[in-house]
Amino acid sequence: CPQRRHPACSVEIPERLSSLYEKLKHYGLVERCIPLPIREAVEEEILLVHSLGYLEAVKSTPSMNVEDLKTFSNNYNDVYFHPNSYHCAKLSLGGTLQLVDAVMLGKVRNGIALVRPPGHHSEEGEACGFCIFNNVAIAAEYAKKKYGTAKILIVDWDVHHGQGIQHRFLEDPSVLYFSWHRYEHQQFWPNLRESDYDAIGEGKGTGFNINVPWNKIGMENSDYLAVFFHILLPMAYEFNPELILVSAGFDSAIGDPEGEMCATPECFAHLTHLLKSLANGKICIVLEGGYNLCSLSESVCMTVRSLLGDPVPQLVSQMAPCVSAIETIQNVRAVHQDHWNYLKYQGKIMRYCKMKRREIFPVFRPTAPK
């Protein structure tokens, strides 16, 4: 495969899927799941997000030789096309939409689409960051069009910012997009100013775009859970989604060469469990990144166990978020304060509680001796 020889894509390899599938079989999880048939996405579905010009350009790649493919790939950022890319991208998207159908029709309560290439970086008219078609963004538009889904929560826990999803729904209040991502004050790819915490949406979509930028590496379970408890879950309960789509990048797990983070596989079981209380449990998890084969496989298995209803494993690491995480959480909450009721009234409630506490437990200070 020419892709293996291209340094930009050297980690996005077929073994990402084969190794995690073997691990799922090893733990006996495959036979506990309902397999769904896979199909190629059709052009009408691709055009829900992508432009006709871009689709036609990608359609031309199967007939290109290696040199033409290299030239074509150089038009985009960190993507390499080979003659089978168009077919694989259609299967990846088609598998995602099959999962959405199964969940929305009640054939399954929830599920995970183990697909590649990933999608969350791709834009309306361009490929980007290993991504050709934006699987999750198209899935959201597909659910709205086919099932009339009025409110969709997209949770992007990949270590990279899914700017393609953000740009698609920037002005759309029907989609609440949440992303945490390695940022390091814009020094980490994709190095975008709009990946910072103050990019909260535009127009009618103001307040419906939540960016949680990590400004250091080594974030742990406690940091991830703190963001869920203090930002995502309160907003999600207030938003009250009808469907949850997860851009599940496991490059945010320990040992990944891209993320350099320290969240253990068990953490993803907890994140999945916490989301199951929303949207009547309608969750479609779609694979994005994850490039340490061992960490990826274990994290996917933990996620599947949680979807199946297994008890979540105990977390043994320190459960206090780091200073950098607390700073980011405070910044996100501050910039969203005018857009979410739980943040608007939290300060008032805290002040009221302090006042009542003083009334019930007055402070007596000893007088100075005469």
N, C-alpha and C positions, 0 to 999 in steps of 0.2 A: 504494500500500500504506500503510495507516494507521501501520504500524510505523515507517516512515521519519520520521514527524512526531513520534514519541515520543522525547524526548531520552535516556531511559534505554537505548534500543535503537538509537540512531542509527548505531552501527558494525556491527551484526549484520545485514548486508545481503546480498541474493542474489548480488551481484558477488563475494562471497568465494568462491563455488564456480565461477562462470563464468570468473573471471580465472585461477584456478589450473588449471582444465581447459584453457584456451587455452595456458597455459605448458607444461603436460604435452604437449600436441600439438606445440607449437613445438619441443620437445626430442626429439620422436619417441618418447616414453615410452608413449603411449596404446596404440599398436599392439604394443608389447612385453608388454603386460599381458593377462590373461584377464578379460574383462568378466563380471560376475556379474549375473543378473537381480535386480531389486529388487521388493519387495512391501511391503504394509502389515503391520505387526505386528498380531497379534490380541489380544483382551482378555486371554486367559489368559496371554499372555507379559507384558503390561504389569503384570498383577497379581502377577507374581513378585517385584516390588519395591514397587509402589505400591498404596495402599489403594483399595478399591472406591468409597468416597465421593469421593476425589480424581478417579478415572477418570470417574465420572459427572458431576462438575463440569466437567471439560475437554470431555467429550462434548457438553455443552450449548452450547459457545461458537459453533459454526457458525451457529446460528440467532439470535445476538445482534446488535443494532445497535451502532453505534460507541460510543454513550454507555454501553450495558450492558457492552461489552467493556472500556472504560476503568475502570468501576466494579469489574468482576471482576478486572482486572489489578492494581488497587490493593490487593487482598488479599495480594499477593505482593511480593517484593523484586526490583526490576529485571527485570521481565518485562512484555511487552505482547502480548496475544492479539489476533489478527484472525480472521475467519471461516475461514481456511484453516489455522490453526495446528494443529488436531487432526490433520488429514490429513497435514500436513508432518511432524509429530512421529511419527506412525505409520510413515511412509516412512523417516524417519531411523533409527528403531529397527529396522524390518524389514530395511533394508540392512545394519545392523550384524550382525543375527542370520544373514543370508544368508552373510556373510563367515565367521562362526564355523562354520556348517555346512560350508562349503567347505574350511576349514582342518582341521577335525576329521575330515572324511571323506576327507582326502587328495587332494581335487580340485585344490587349490593348496597350496603350501608355506606361504605367508604372504600378507598382503594389507593394503590400506588402504581404509577406508570413508570416502569424502568426502561427508559428510552434514551437514545442518543442519535444525533447530536442534540445538545441542550438548546435553550431558546431565549433566555431572558435578556440577553444583550442586543438581540437583533432589532433593527428599527424598521420603520415603514418601507424604506427604500434601500436598506443596506444590511449586509451580514456584519457580524462583529463578535469578537471574543468566542470563537468556536461555534457560534450560533448562526443558523441560517433562517429558520422560521421561528417566530416567537410563540412557542407552544402554549404557554400559560395566558398570554394576552389574547391569542386567538380563542382559547378555551373560554375565556370570560365573555368575549363578544358572541361566541357560539351559544353559550348558555342564555345570554340575554335575548338573542334572536330566536332561538328554537324553543326555549322554555319560558320566556318572559321573566327571567330571573331579575328582580329589581335591585337587589343589593348583594354584592359579591366582595368578600374579603380575600385579598391576595397577600399571603405571608411569604416573604422572600428571605430565607435564612441562609442563602449562599453567602460566601465571604466576599464576593464582589457585588457591587451595586448593579441591580437590574435596570439600567437606564432605559432600555427599550420599553419595559412595562411602564415605568414612570412617565416617559414622554407620551405614551399612548393615552393614559388616563389622567393627565395633568389637570384637565378641566372637567372631569367626569365625577360627579358626586355619587354615582351609583356603584363605584368601585373604590374601596378603601385599600390603598396599597401601602404595605409596611415592608421596610427593608432595613436590616442591619448589615453593615459591611465594613471591611477594613478600609480606612480612609487616610489616616495619618496626615491630617491637615492637607489633603489633596495630593499627597506624594505617592499614593498607591493607585494602580490601574482601576478604573479608567480615567483617573485624574481629572474629574469633572467638578467644577464649582457647584453644580446643582445636585451633587451627592451629599452636601452638607445638611445639617439639621434644619436650617432655615428655608429649605425648599419644601414648602408645605402644600403646593398646588396653586392653581390659578383660577380666576373667575369663580364659577359655581363650584369648582373642585377645590377651592381653598380650604385647607384643613383635612383633606382626605388623602394627602400624601405624607407619609411618616418616614423620615430618614433618621436612622440611628447610626452615626458614624463612629467607628472604633478608631481612636487616635493612638493606639498602641497595640502591639501584638501580645499574644499570651493570654487572651481573655478566657475566663474559666466558666464552669457551670453556673456559679453564683452570679456572674455578670449577665449571662444569657437569661437566667430566670428572673433576675431583677428587672430587666427590660420588659419581659412578659408581664410581670405583676404590676409594675408601676406605669407602663405606657400602653402596651398592646391590648391586654385583656380588658381594662376599663373602657378603652375606646371601642373595642370590638363589641362588648356588651351593649354599649350605648348605640352603636351603629346597627346591631341586630341583623347580621347577614343571613341570607338564605342559602348560600353556598360558600365553601372555603376552598380556595386553590392555593397550594403550597409550592413555591419554587424551591425545591429541596436540594440545595447544594451542600454536600457534605465536605467541601473544602473548608468549612468552618469548624471541622472536628480536629481533634488532636492528631499530630503527626503529618498533617497535609503540607506539602511543600509550598503550595500557593498561599494558604491562609496563615500558617504559623500560629494557630490558636490552640487552646488547651481544653476545649470542651470534650468530655468523654462521650462514647456512644450512648451510654445510659441517659445522658442529658436529652437526647432526641426522643427517647421514649416519653420523658416528662413533657416536652414541648408538644408532642402529638396528643398526649392525654389531656393537656389543658385545652387544646383546641376542640376536642370532641364534645365539649359541653355547649358549643355554639352551632348554629345552623342545623339543629336537629341531628347533629353528627355527620352531615353531608360534607365529606372531606375528600378532595382529589389531590393526592401528593404526586408531584411530577419531578423526576430526577433532573437536576441541573449539573453542577460541578461535583468534584470529589476525586482526588488524584492519588491518594495513598490507598492502595487496593485493600489493605487490611482494615484500616480505619473506615473506609467507605463501606466495606462489606458488613462490618460489625454494626455500624450506625444504621444502615438500611434494615438489618435484622431487628434491631431494637425498635425502629419505627414501625415495622410490620407487626411485631409482637403487640405494640400498643394499639394499633388499628384493630387487631384481633381481640382486644379486650384483656390481655394478660396483665397481671399486676405490674406496676412500674417498679423497676429495681431501685434499691436505696442508693442515694448519692453519698459518697464518703468524703468528698473534698470539702474544704472550708467554704462555708455558705455566706460569706460577706463579700459584696461587690467591691472592686478596687476603686481607688479615687478617680481614675480616669473614667470609669463607667458611670460613677455617680455624677460627675461633671456633665457627661453627655446626656444622661437622663434628665438632669435639671434643665439643661438647655432645650431639649425637646419639649418638655412639659411647659416651659416658659413661652416658647414660640407658638404652641398650640392652645394656650390658655383661653383665648377669646373664642375658640371654635368648638370646645367640648364642655358640656355641662359639668362633668365630674371635676374638671380642672377649674372651672369658673367658681364653683361653690365650695371647693375644698378649703380654700383660704378662709372663707367666711365661717365654715363649720369649725375649723381649727381654732379660730379666734373666739367663737361662741363657746366651745368646750373649755378653753382656758379661762374665760370669764366665769362660767358656771363653776368651774373647779375652785376658783378663788372665793366664790360665794359660799360653797359648801365647806371648803377647807381654808378658812382665812389664815393668813400668815401673821403670827404674833411675834413681834420682835421685842426682846427684853429692853427695858428702859435702862439708860445709863445710871449707875449708882450715884446717889447725891453725895 
